Amino acid sequence: MMIIGIVAVCVVLAVLAFFVPRLSRHPERGTQRTLGVGSRVGGKAPGILGRLFSKPFRSSSKAVGSSGSAGRRARSRFPF
């Protein structure tokens, strides 16, 4: 369920970054901030469990950042 949500957020951010690149930064940062909180909370588990619990949030944060930058990069290649 979380995977579907992250994919949906990435798609929405990529489309938003393509059409309104300047306005897409705020939702992207908010999403990354929320995922960072989850990563920090998951990392408080003891030992290897902390790394296992925080990893999905870290990789999701990277995916959100790359989808936003991909949308802005695609926009910059268009002539308008």
Residue pairs with C-beta under 8 A, 6 or more apart in sequence:
2 56
2 60
6 60
6 63
6 64
9 31
9 64
10 63
10 64
10 67
11 67
13 24
13 27
13 28
13 31
13 64
13 67
13 68
13 71
14 67
14 68
14 70
14 71
15 71
16 23
16 24
16 27
16 68
16 71
17 24
17 28
17 67
17 68
17 69
17 70
17 71
17 72
17 75
18 71
18 72
18 74
18 75
19 75
21 71
21 72
21 75
24 68
24 71
24 72
25 68
28 64
28 65
28 68
31 61
31 64
32 61
32 64
32 65
35 57
35 58
35 60
35 61
35 64
36 57
36 61
38 54
38 57
39 54
39 57
39 58
39 61
40 54
42 50
42 53
42 54
42 55
42 56
42 57
43 50
43 51
43 53
43 54
44 50
45 52
45 53
